[in-house]
């Protein structure tokens, strides 16, 4: 894959492909993923378009989130 899509996180030190990541804005969901062993690729700061306020963006590799996403969806009810 083209190297221009790879980033090295200043937060985690991990190198990742942006197109292989999912962005999670829900902090409870991000905590859940981390508690279930999903490695955090990066943590970024963005701005909510709706409220024009800062927000945290948690990046995880999609392939690493499958099991945790199923558990999250079951826990939500």
PDB file of N, CA, C and O in Angstrom:
ATOM      1  N   UNK A   1       0.848  -1.188   0.000  1.00  0.00           N
ATOM      2  CA  UNK A   1       0.000   0.000   0.000  1.00  0.00           C
ATOM      3  C   UNK A   1       0.888   1.245   0.000  1.00  0.00           C
ATOM      4  O   UNK A   1       2.023   1.217   0.476  1.00  0.00           O
ATOM      5  N   UNK A   2       0.363   2.300  -0.527  1.00  0.00           N
ATOM      6  CA  UNK A   2       1.074   3.562  -0.676  1.00  0.00           C
ATOM      7  C   UNK A   2       1.456   4.137   0.693  1.00  0.00           C
ATOM      8  O   UNK A   2       0.614   4.242   1.584  1.00  0.00           O
ATOM      9  N   UNK A   3       2.708   4.499   0.848  1.00  0.00           N
ATOM     10  CA  UNK A   3       3.207   4.995   2.132  1.00  0.00           C
ATOM     11  C   UNK A   3       2.596   6.316   2.554  1.00  0.00           C
ATOM     12  O   UNK A   3       2.640   6.655   3.737  1.00  0.00           O
ATOM     13  N   UNK A   4       2.023   7.081   1.620  1.00  0.00           N
ATOM     14  CA  UNK A   4       1.448   8.372   1.986  1.00  0.00           C
ATOM     15  C   UNK A   4       0.224   8.230   2.880  1.00  0.00           C
ATOM     16  O   UNK A   4      -0.202   9.209   3.494  1.00  0.00           O
ATOM     17  N   UNK A   5      -0.355   7.026   2.968  1.00  0.00           N
ATOM     18  CA  UNK A   5      -1.522   6.800   3.813  1.00  0.00           C
ATOM     19  C   UNK A   5      -1.147   6.337   5.220  1.00  0.00           C
ATOM     20  O   UNK A   5      -2.021   6.131   6.061  1.00  0.00           O
ATOM     21  N   UNK A   6       0.125   6.178   5.470  1.00  0.00           N
ATOM     22  CA  UNK A   6       0.585   5.739   6.778  1.00  0.00           C
ATOM     23  C   UNK A   6       0.943   6.938   7.651  1.00  0.00           C
ATOM     24  O   UNK A   6       1.486   7.937   7.180  1.00  0.00           O
ATOM     25  N   UNK A   7       0.626   6.807   8.917  1.00  0.00           N
ATOM     26  CA  UNK A   7       0.937   7.844   9.902  1.00  0.00           C
ATOM     27  C   UNK A   7       1.600   7.190  11.107  1.00  0.00           C
ATOM     28  O   UNK A   7       1.356   6.022  11.409  1.00  0.00           O
ATOM     29  N   UNK A   8       2.431   7.951  11.781  1.00  0.00           N
ATOM     30  CA  UNK A   8       3.000   7.508  13.058  1.00  0.00           C
ATOM     31  C   UNK A   8       2.405   8.391  14.128  1.00  0.00           C
ATOM     32  O   UNK A   8       2.510   9.616  14.073  1.00  0.00           O
ATOM     33  N   UNK A   9       1.780   7.760  15.100  1.00  0.00           N
ATOM     34  CA  UNK A   9       1.113   8.493  16.166  1.00  0.00           C
ATOM     35  C   UNK A   9       2.124   9.082  17.139  1.00  0.00           C
ATOM     36  O   UNK A   9       3.030   8.386  17.598  1.00  0.00           O
ATOM     37  N   UNK A  10       1.969  10.357  17.453  1.00  0.00           N
ATOM     38  CA  UNK A  10       2.787  10.982  18.498  1.00  0.00           C
ATOM     39  C   UNK A  10       2.331  10.514  19.881  1.00  0.00           C
ATOM     40  O   UNK A  10       3.094  10.585  20.845  1.00  0.00           O
ATOM     41  N   UNK A  11       1.107  10.043  19.977  1.00  0.00           N
ATOM     42  CA  UNK A  11       0.540   9.615  21.263  1.00  0.00           C
ATOM     43  C   UNK A  11       0.946   8.180  21.588  1.00  0.00           C
ATOM     44  O   UNK A  11       1.438   7.903  22.682  1.00  0.00           O
ATOM     45  N   UNK A  12       0.739   7.260  20.630  1.00  0.00           N
ATOM     46  CA  UNK A  12       0.994   5.844  20.901  1.00  0.00           C
ATOM     47  C   UNK A  12       2.329   5.348  20.359  1.00  0.00           C
ATOM     48  O   UNK A  12       2.834   4.314  20.798  1.00  0.00           O
ATOM     49  N   UNK A  13       2.901   6.085  19.404  1.00  0.00           N
ATOM     50  CA  UNK A  13       4.131   5.642  18.763  1.00  0.00           C
ATOM     51  C   UNK A  13       3.902   4.586  17.698  1.00  0.00           C
ATOM     52  O   UNK A  13       4.861   4.112  17.089  1.00  0.00           O
ATOM     53  N   UNK A  14       2.649   4.205  17.458  1.00  0.00           N
ATOM     54  CA  UNK A  14       2.333   3.182  16.473  1.00  0.00           C
ATOM     55  C   UNK A  14       2.220   3.790  15.075  1.00  0.00           C
ATOM     56  O   UNK A  14       1.804   4.937  14.906  1.00  0.00           O
ATOM     57  N   UNK A  15       2.600   2.993  14.084  1.00  0.00           N
ATOM     58  CA  UNK A  15       2.418   3.379  12.693  1.00  0.00           C
ATOM     59  C   UNK A  15       1.200   2.647  12.175  1.00  0.00           C
ATOM     60  O   UNK A  15       1.042   1.449  12.408  1.00  0.00           O
ATOM     61  N   UNK A  16       0.326   3.373  11.463  1.00  0.00           N
ATOM     62  CA  UNK A  16      -0.931   2.786  11.013  1.00  0.00           C
ATOM     63  C   UNK A  16      -1.335   3.382   9.680  1.00  0.00           C
ATOM     64  O   UNK A  16      -0.886   4.465   9.305  1.00  0.00           O
ATOM     65  N   UNK A  17      -2.185   2.664   8.974  1.00  0.00           N
ATOM     66  CA  UNK A  17      -2.742   3.108   7.710  1.00  0.00           C
ATOM     67  C   UNK A  17      -4.097   3.753   8.001  1.00  0.00           C
ATOM     68  O   UNK A  17      -4.968   3.117   8.595  1.00  0.00           O
ATOM     69  N   UNK A  18      -4.280   4.992   7.596  1.00  0.00           N
ATOM     70  CA  UNK A  18      -5.529   5.706   7.868  1.00  0.00           C
ATOM     71  C   UNK A  18      -6.749   4.993   7.305  1.00  0.00           C
ATOM     72  O   UNK A  18      -7.821   5.033   7.910  1.00  0.00           O
ATOM     73  N   UNK A  19      -6.602   4.338   6.152  1.00  0.00           N
ATOM     74  CA  UNK A  19      -7.736   3.677   5.509  1.00  0.00           C
ATOM     75  C   UNK A  19      -8.096   2.356   6.173  1.00  0.00           C
ATOM     76  O   UNK A  19      -9.135   1.772   5.865  1.00  0.00           O
ATOM     77  N   UNK A  20      -7.255   1.880   7.072  1.00  0.00           N
ATOM     78  CA  UNK A  20      -7.553   0.646   7.792  1.00  0.00           C
ATOM     79  C   UNK A  20      -8.099   0.930   9.188  1.00  0.00           C
ATOM     80  O   UNK A  20      -8.294   0.012   9.985  1.00  0.00           O
ATOM     81  N   UNK A  21      -8.344   2.203   9.476  1.00  0.00           N
ATOM     82  CA  UNK A  21      -8.781   2.584  10.817  1.00  0.00           C
ATOM     83  C   UNK A  21     -10.232   3.037  10.844  1.00  0.00           C
ATOM     84  O   UNK A  21     -10.785   3.504   9.848  1.00  0.00           O
ATOM     85  N   UNK A  22     -10.819   2.883  12.007  1.00  0.00           N
ATOM     86  CA  UNK A  22     -12.157   3.392  12.279  1.00  0.00           C
ATOM     87  C   UNK A  22     -12.010   4.477  13.343  1.00  0.00           C
ATOM     88  O   UNK A  22     -11.222   4.349  14.280  1.00  0.00           O
ATOM     89  N   UNK A  23     -12.785   5.544  13.176  1.00  0.00           N
ATOM     90  CA  UNK A  23     -12.759   6.638  14.144  1.00  0.00           C
ATOM     91  C   UNK A  23     -13.925   6.462  15.108  1.00  0.00           C
ATOM     92  O   UNK A  23     -15.073   6.310  14.692  1.00  0.00           O
ATOM     93  N   UNK A  24     -13.617   6.485  16.395  1.00  0.00           N
ATOM     94  CA  UNK A  24     -14.641   6.373  17.426  1.00  0.00           C
ATOM     95  C   UNK A  24     -14.687   7.697  18.179  1.00  0.00           C
ATOM     96  O   UNK A  24     -13.672   8.162  18.698  1.00  0.00           O
ATOM     97  N   UNK A  25     -15.868   8.298  18.233  1.00  0.00           N
ATOM     98  CA  UNK A  25     -16.044   9.572  18.924  1.00  0.00           C
ATOM     99  C   UNK A  25     -16.665   9.394  20.306  1.00  0.00           C
ATOM    100  O   UNK A  25     -16.559  10.277  21.157  1.00  0.00           O
ATOM    101  N   UNK A  26     -17.305   8.262  20.526  1.00  0.00           N
ATOM    102  CA  UNK A  26     -17.949   7.971  21.803  1.00  0.00           C
ATOM    103  C   UNK A  26     -16.881   7.492  22.788  1.00  0.00           C
ATOM    104  O   UNK A  26     -16.320   6.409  22.625  1.00  0.00           O
ATOM    105  N   UNK A  27     -16.607   8.299  23.800  1.00  0.00           N
ATOM    106  CA  UNK A  27     -15.520   7.961  24.735  1.00  0.00           C
ATOM    107  C   UNK A  27     -15.811   6.675  25.502  1.00  0.00           C
ATOM    108  O   UNK A  27     -14.887   5.925  25.818  1.00  0.00           O
ATOM    109  N   UNK A  28     -17.077   6.411  25.806  1.00  0.00           N
ATOM    110  CA  UNK A  28     -17.420   5.161  26.509  1.00  0.00           C
ATOM    111  C   UNK A  28     -17.128   3.948  25.633  1.00  0.00           C
ATOM    112  O   UNK A  28     -16.639   2.927  26.116  1.00  0.00           O
ATOM    113  N   UNK A  29     -17.426   4.065  24.361  1.00  0.00           N
ATOM    114  CA  UNK A  29     -17.146   2.976  23.432  1.00  0.00           C
ATOM    115  C   UNK A  29     -15.632   2.785  23.283  1.00  0.00           C
ATOM    116  O   UNK A  29     -15.159   1.649  23.243  1.00  0.00           O
ATOM    117  N   UNK A  30     -14.884   3.857  23.203  1.00  0.00           N
ATOM    118  CA  UNK A  30     -13.424   3.761  23.100  1.00  0.00           C
ATOM    119  C   UNK A  30     -12.835   3.087  24.333  1.00  0.00           C
ATOM    120  O   UNK A  30     -11.952   2.236  24.220  1.00  0.00           O
ATOM    121  N   UNK A  31     -13.321   3.466  25.502  1.00  0.00           N
ATOM    122  CA  UNK A  31     -12.855   2.829  26.741  1.00  0.00           C
ATOM    123  C   UNK A  31     -13.180   1.344  26.722  1.00  0.00           C
ATOM    124  O   UNK A  31     -12.349   0.517  27.101  1.00  0.00           O
ATOM    125  N   UNK A  32     -14.381   1.004  26.283  1.00  0.00           N
ATOM    126  CA  UNK A  32     -14.809  -0.395  26.189  1.00  0.00           C
ATOM    127  C   UNK A  32     -13.865  -1.178  25.283  1.00  0.00           C
ATOM    128  O   UNK A  32     -13.429  -2.275  25.634  1.00  0.00           O
ATOM    129  N   UNK A  33     -13.552  -0.619  24.125  1.00  0.00           N
ATOM    130  CA  UNK A  33     -12.637  -1.290  23.193  1.00  0.00           C
ATOM    131  C   UNK A  33     -11.269  -1.518  23.842  1.00  0.00           C
ATOM    132  O   UNK A  33     -10.709  -2.611  23.759  1.00  0.00           O
ATOM    133  N   UNK A  34     -10.749  -0.495  24.477  1.00  0.00           N
ATOM    134  CA  UNK A  34      -9.437  -0.611  25.114  1.00  0.00           C
ATOM    135  C   UNK A  34      -9.471  -1.655  26.231  1.00  0.00           C
ATOM    136  O   UNK A  34      -8.538  -2.446  26.370  1.00  0.00           O
ATOM    137  N   UNK A  35     -10.545  -1.659  27.028  1.00  0.00           N
ATOM    138  CA  UNK A  35     -10.684  -2.650  28.099  1.00  0.00           C
ATOM    139  C   UNK A  35     -10.761  -4.072  27.553  1.00  0.00           C
ATOM    140  O   UNK A  35     -10.416  -5.028  28.248  1.00  0.00           O
ATOM    141  N   UNK A  36     -11.207  -4.209  26.327  1.00  0.00           N
ATOM    142  CA  UNK A  36     -11.321  -5.525  25.710  1.00  0.00           C
ATOM    143  C   UNK A  36     -10.137  -5.840  24.792  1.00  0.00           C
ATOM    144  O   UNK A  36     -10.228  -6.705  23.921  1.00  0.00           O
ATOM    145  N   UNK A  37      -9.038  -5.133  24.999  1.00  0.00           N
ATOM    146  CA  UNK A  37      -7.779  -5.489  24.356  1.00  0.00           C
ATOM    147  C   UNK A  37      -7.562  -4.959  22.952  1.00  0.00           C
ATOM    148  O   UNK A  37      -6.631  -5.384  22.269  1.00  0.00           O
ATOM    149  N   UNK A  38      -8.411  -4.030  22.509  1.00  0.00           N
ATOM    150  CA  UNK A  38      -8.213  -3.465  21.171  1.00  0.00           C
ATOM    151  C   UNK A  38      -7.150  -2.367  21.270  1.00  0.00           C
ATOM    152  O   UNK A  38      -7.334  -1.399  22.008  1.00  0.00           O
ATOM    153  N   UNK A  39      -6.051  -2.505  20.544  1.00  0.00           N
ATOM    154  CA  UNK A  39      -4.996  -1.504  20.639  1.00  0.00           C
ATOM    155  C   UNK A  39      -5.409  -0.160  20.018  1.00  0.00           C
ATOM    156  O   UNK A  39      -5.923  -0.110  18.901  1.00  0.00           O
ATOM    157  N   UNK A  40      -5.179   0.891  20.745  1.00  0.00           N
ATOM    158  CA  UNK A  40      -5.425   2.243  20.259  1.00  0.00           C
ATOM    159  C   UNK A  40      -4.295   2.617  19.311  1.00  0.00           C
ATOM    160  O   UNK A  40      -3.121   2.553  19.675  1.00  0.00           O
ATOM    161  N   UNK A  41      -4.655   3.006  18.096  1.00  0.00           N
ATOM    162  CA  UNK A  41      -3.651   3.405  17.112  1.00  0.00           C
ATOM    163  C   UNK A  41      -3.246   4.863  17.296  1.00  0.00           C
ATOM    164  O   UNK A  41      -2.067   5.205  17.204  1.00  0.00           O
ATOM    165  N   UNK A  42      -4.238   5.722  17.558  1.00  0.00           N
ATOM    166  CA  UNK A  42      -3.941   7.140  17.714  1.00  0.00           C
ATOM    167  C   UNK A  42      -5.092   7.823  18.437  1.00  0.00           C
ATOM    168  O   UNK A  42      -6.214   7.319  18.468  1.00  0.00           O
ATOM    169  N   UNK A  43      -4.799   8.953  19.003  1.00  0.00           N
ATOM    170  CA  UNK A  43      -5.779   9.815  19.647  1.00  0.00           C
ATOM    171  C   UNK A  43      -5.579  11.196  19.042  1.00  0.00           C
ATOM    172  O   UNK A  43      -4.488  11.763  19.097  1.00  0.00           O
ATOM    173  N   UNK A  44      -6.653  11.728  18.463  1.00  0.00           N
ATOM    174  CA  UNK A  44      -6.567  13.021  17.801  1.00  0.00           C
ATOM    175  C   UNK A  44      -7.597  13.975  18.382  1.00  0.00           C
ATOM    176  O   UNK A  44      -8.550  13.556  19.039  1.00  0.00           O
ATOM    177  N   UNK A  45      -7.397  15.242  18.135  1.00  0.00           N
ATOM    178  CA  UNK A  45      -8.361  16.261  18.550  1.00  0.00           C
ATOM    179  C   UNK A  45      -9.018  16.808  17.296  1.00  0.00           C
ATOM    180  O   UNK A  45      -8.345  17.176  16.333  1.00  0.00           O
ATOM    181  N   UNK A  46     -10.336  16.856  17.323  1.00  0.00           N
ATOM    182  CA  UNK A  46     -11.094  17.395  16.201  1.00  0.00           C
ATOM    183  C   UNK A  46     -12.088  18.420  16.709  1.00  0.00           C
ATOM    184  O   UNK A  46     -12.049  18.821  17.872  1.00  0.00           O
ATOM    185  N   UNK A  47     -12.973  18.838  15.829  1.00  0.00           N
ATOM    186  CA  UNK A  47     -14.006  19.806  16.185  1.00  0.00           C
ATOM    187  C   UNK A  47     -15.356  19.280  15.745  1.00  0.00           C
ATOM    188  O   UNK A  47     -15.521  18.846  14.605  1.00  0.00           O
ATOM    189  N   UNK A  48     -16.317  19.318  16.644  1.00  0.00           N
ATOM    190  CA  UNK A  48     -17.679  18.928  16.315  1.00  0.00           C
ATOM    191  C   UNK A  48     -18.268  19.940  15.350  1.00  0.00           C
ATOM    192  O   UNK A  48     -18.319  21.134  15.647  1.00  0.00           O
ATOM    193  N   UNK A  49     -18.711  19.465  14.197  1.00  0.00           N
ATOM    194  CA  UNK A  49     -19.327  20.366  13.221  1.00  0.00           C
ATOM    195  C   UNK A  49     -20.651  20.915  13.740  1.00  0.00           C
ATOM    196  O   UNK A  49     -20.999  22.070  13.496  1.00  0.00           O
ATOM    197  N   UNK A  50     -21.376  20.074  14.454  1.00  0.00           N
ATOM    198  CA  UNK A  50     -22.699  20.465  14.945  1.00  0.00           C
ATOM    199  C   UNK A  50     -22.615  21.539  16.024  1.00  0.00           C
ATOM    200  O   UNK A  50     -23.370  22.512  16.008  1.00  0.00           O
ATOM    201  N   UNK A  51     -21.684  21.351  16.965  1.00  0.00           N
ATOM    202  CA  UNK A  51     -21.607  22.255  18.123  1.00  0.00           C
ATOM    203  C   UNK A  51     -20.402  23.186  18.101  1.00  0.00           C
ATOM    204  O   UNK A  51     -20.283  24.072  18.948  1.00  0.00           O
ATOM    205  N   UNK A  52     -19.509  22.988  17.137  1.00  0.00           N
ATOM    206  CA  UNK A  52     -18.286  23.774  17.050  1.00  0.00           C
ATOM    207  C   UNK A  52     -17.486  23.744  18.363  1.00  0.00           C
ATOM    208  O   UNK A  52     -16.992  24.766  18.840  1.00  0.00           O
ATOM    209  N   UNK A  53     -17.381  22.544  18.922  1.00  0.00           N
ATOM    210  CA  UNK A  53     -16.629  22.341  20.160  1.00  0.00           C
ATOM    211  C   UNK A  53     -15.559  21.274  19.916  1.00  0.00           C
ATOM    212  O   UNK A  53     -15.708  20.451  19.013  1.00  0.00           O
ATOM    213  N   UNK A  54     -14.487  21.277  20.706  1.00  0.00           N
ATOM    214  CA  UNK A  54     -13.445  20.263  20.533  1.00  0.00           C
ATOM    215  C   UNK A  54     -13.942  18.881  20.946  1.00  0.00           C
ATOM    216  O   UNK A  54     -14.800  18.749  21.819  1.00  0.00           O
ATOM    217  N   UNK A  55     -13.394  17.864  20.309  1.00  0.00           N
ATOM    218  CA  UNK A  55     -13.713  16.489  20.681  1.00  0.00           C
ATOM    219  C   UNK A  55     -12.504  15.604  20.471  1.00  0.00           C
ATOM    220  O   UNK A  55     -11.592  15.933  19.713  1.00  0.00           O
ATOM    221  N   UNK A  56     -12.515  14.472  21.158  1.00  0.00           N
ATOM    222  CA  UNK A  56     -11.448  13.481  21.019  1.00  0.00           C
ATOM    223  C   UNK A  56     -11.859  12.461  19.972  1.00  0.00           C
ATOM    224  O   UNK A  56     -13.011  12.030  19.931  1.00  0.00           O
ATOM    225  N   UNK A  57     -10.911  12.077  19.128  1.00  0.00           N
ATOM    226  CA  UNK A  57     -11.143  11.066  18.107  1.00  0.00           C
ATOM    227  C   UNK A  57     -10.183   9.910  18.379  1.00  0.00           C
ATOM    228  O   UNK A  57      -8.964  10.072  18.329  1.00  0.00           O
ATOM    229  N   UNK A  58     -10.747   8.756  18.663  1.00  0.00           N
ATOM    230  CA  UNK A  58      -9.968   7.558  18.939  1.00  0.00           C
ATOM    231  C   UNK A  58      -9.884   6.735  17.660  1.00  0.00           C
ATOM    232  O   UNK A  58     -10.913   6.441  17.051  1.00  0.00           O
ATOM    233  N   UNK A  59      -8.688   6.360  17.243  1.00  0.00           N
ATOM    234  CA  UNK A  59      -8.511   5.559  16.037  1.00  0.00           C
ATOM    235  C   UNK A  59      -8.086   4.145  16.402  1.00  0.00           C
ATOM    236  O   UNK A  59      -7.136   3.932  17.156  1.00  0.00           O
ATOM    237  N   UNK A  60      -8.818   3.187  15.845  1.00  0.00           N
ATOM    238  CA  UNK A  60      -8.531   1.767  16.023  1.00  0.00           C
ATOM    239  C   UNK A  60      -8.493   1.122  14.643  1.00  0.00           C
ATOM    240  O   UNK A  60      -9.189   1.565  13.730  1.00  0.00           O
ATOM    241  N   UNK A  61      -7.678   0.072  14.489  1.00  0.00           N
ATOM    242  CA  UNK A  61      -7.712  -0.683  13.231  1.00  0.00           C
ATOM    243  C   UNK A  61      -9.026  -1.448  13.161  1.00  0.00           C
ATOM    244  O   UNK A  61      -9.418  -2.111  14.121  1.00  0.00           O
ATOM    245  N   UNK A  62      -9.701  -1.353  12.025  1.00  0.00           N
ATOM    246  CA  UNK A  62     -11.008  -2.000  11.841  1.00  0.00           C
ATOM    247  C   UNK A  62     -10.942  -3.484  12.172  1.00  0.00           C
ATOM    248  O   UNK A  62     -11.803  -4.009  12.878  1.00  0.00           O
ATOM    249  N   UNK A  63      -9.922  -4.152  11.661  1.00  0.00           N
ATOM    250  CA  UNK A  63      -9.845  -5.606  11.850  1.00  0.00           C
ATOM    251  C   UNK A  63      -9.683  -5.999  13.315  1.00  0.00           C
ATOM    252  O   UNK A  63     -10.007  -7.124  13.694  1.00  0.00           O
ATOM    253  N   UNK A  64      -9.186  -5.079  14.142  1.00  0.00           N
ATOM    254  CA  UNK A  64      -9.005  -5.375  15.564  1.00  0.00           C
ATOM    255  C   UNK A  64     -10.278  -5.159  16.379  1.00  0.00           C
ATOM    256  O   UNK A  64     -10.358  -5.584  17.531  1.00  0.00           O
ATOM    257  N   UNK A  65     -11.274  -4.498  15.784  1.00  0.00           N
ATOM    258  CA  UNK A  65     -12.459  -4.109  16.555  1.00  0.00           C
ATOM    259  C   UNK A  65     -13.638  -5.067  16.428  1.00  0.00           C
ATOM    260  O   UNK A  65     -14.637  -4.887  17.124  1.00  0.00           O
ATOM    261  N   UNK A  66     -13.558  -6.062  15.577  1.00  0.00           N
ATOM    262  CA  UNK A  66     -14.716  -6.916  15.275  1.00  0.00           C
ATOM    263  C   UNK A  66     -15.372  -7.511  16.526  1.00  0.00           C
ATOM    264  O   UNK A  66     -16.570  -7.335  16.746  1.00  0.00           O
ATOM    265  N   UNK A  67     -14.597  -8.199  17.324  1.00  0.00           N
ATOM    266  CA  UNK A  67     -15.151  -8.860  18.515  1.00  0.00           C
ATOM    267  C   UNK A  67     -15.664  -7.833  19.525  1.00  0.00           C
ATOM    268  O   UNK A  67     -16.761  -7.985  20.061  1.00  0.00           O
ATOM    269  N   UNK A  68     -14.882  -6.800  19.782  1.00  0.00           N
ATOM    270  CA  UNK A  68     -15.285  -5.776  20.756  1.00  0.00           C
ATOM    271  C   UNK A  68     -16.535  -5.035  20.278  1.00  0.00           C
ATOM    272  O   UNK A  68     -17.384  -4.665  21.088  1.00  0.00           O
ATOM    273  N   UNK A  69     -16.651  -4.818  18.965  1.00  0.00           N
ATOM    274  CA  UNK A  69     -17.828  -4.134  18.426  1.00  0.00           C
ATOM    275  C   UNK A  69     -19.085  -4.973  18.649  1.00  0.00           C
ATOM    276  O   UNK A  69     -20.138  -4.436  18.991  1.00  0.00           O
ATOM    277  N   UNK A  70     -18.977  -6.282  18.457  1.00  0.00           N
ATOM    278  CA  UNK A  70     -20.122  -7.162  18.715  1.00  0.00           C
ATOM    279  C   UNK A  70     -20.517  -7.126  20.186  1.00  0.00           C
ATOM    280  O   UNK A  70     -21.702  -7.055  20.510  1.00  0.00           O
ATOM    281  N   UNK A  71     -19.528  -7.176  21.078  1.00  0.00           N
ATOM    282  CA  UNK A  71     -19.802  -7.121  22.514  1.00  0.00           C
ATOM    283  C   UNK A  71     -20.417  -5.769  22.888  1.00  0.00           C
ATOM    284  O   UNK A  71     -21.338  -5.710  23.702  1.00  0.00           O
ATOM    285  N   UNK A  72     -19.911  -4.693  22.300  1.00  0.00           N
ATOM    286  CA  UNK A  72     -20.438  -3.351  22.554  1.00  0.00           C
ATOM    287  C   UNK A  72     -21.908  -3.269  22.131  1.00  0.00           C
ATOM    288  O   UNK A  72     -22.741  -2.743  22.868  1.00  0.00           O
ATOM    289  N   UNK A  73     -22.216  -3.784  20.955  1.00  0.00           N
ATOM    290  CA  UNK A  73     -23.588  -3.739  20.460  1.00  0.00           C
ATOM    291  C   UNK A  73     -24.524  -4.582  21.338  1.00  0.00           C
ATOM    292  O   UNK A  73     -25.676  -4.199  21.546  1.00  0.00           O
ATOM    293  N   UNK A  74     -24.053  -5.710  21.847  1.00  0.00           N
ATOM    294  CA  UNK A  74     -24.861  -6.529  22.748  1.00  0.00           C
ATOM    295  C   UNK A  74     -25.062  -5.807  24.085  1.00  0.00           C
ATOM    296  O   UNK A  74     -26.152  -5.853  24.654  1.00  0.00           O
ATOM    297  N   UNK A  75     -24.032  -5.152  24.580  1.00  0.00           N
ATOM    298  CA  UNK A  75     -24.113  -4.464  25.872  1.00  0.00           C
ATOM    299  C   UNK A  75     -25.051  -3.266  25.812  1.00  0.00           C
ATOM    300  O   UNK A  75     -25.699  -2.929  26.803  1.00  0.00           O
ATOM    301  N   UNK A  76     -25.123  -2.620  24.643  1.00  0.00           N
ATOM    302  CA  UNK A  76     -26.009  -1.474  24.482  1.00  0.00           C
ATOM    303  C   UNK A  76     -27.467  -1.892  24.536  1.00  0.00           C
ATOM    304  O   UNK A  76     -28.341  -1.102  24.894  1.00  0.00           O
ATOM    305  N   UNK A  77     -27.720  -3.149  24.175  1.00  0.00           N
ATOM    306  CA  UNK A  77     -29.074  -3.668  24.246  1.00  0.00           C
ATOM    307  C   UNK A  77     -29.811  -3.490  23.010  1.00  0.00           C
ATOM    308  O   UNK A  77     -30.975  -3.883  22.923  1.00  0.00           O
TER     309      UNK A  77
END
